Amino acid sequence: MAQKSILLDKSLLFAARIIKLNKYLTKEKHETVIAKQIIRSATSIGANANEAIYGISKADFIAKLQISLKETAETEYWLRLLVLSEYITDKEGQSLIDDCLEIKKILISTLNTAKENK
């Protein structure tokens, strides 16, 4: 249960950082396409993790976490693209990518445990 709480906390804080990034991208850089994509994928990570906690079965739990994992991979892609296209600095991007990778590791660990205990 502790790992789920860490996952929910970290994914919520990460989503809040991405919302701030979205504001910066749209207001300062006038970039809306990637901003919309990254906000959808990044906020979906925690939303699906929260749904997983209240899943109706172990299979439902695993399925929702799989969606969170896919959204994490998509978010990582958009972050790397933002760095490469110089919308954000390497330092800003790396901090967000590090958080994203940490969430990914937690998701993989949780999924592996859930699948082993099926």
Secondary structure, 3 states (H helix, E strand, C coil): CHHHHHHHHHHHHHHHHHHHHHHHHHHCCCCCHHHHHHHHHHHHHHHHHHHHHCCCCHHHHHHHHHHHHHHHHHHHHHHHHHHHCCCCCHHHHHHHHHHHHHHHHHHHHHHHHHHHCC
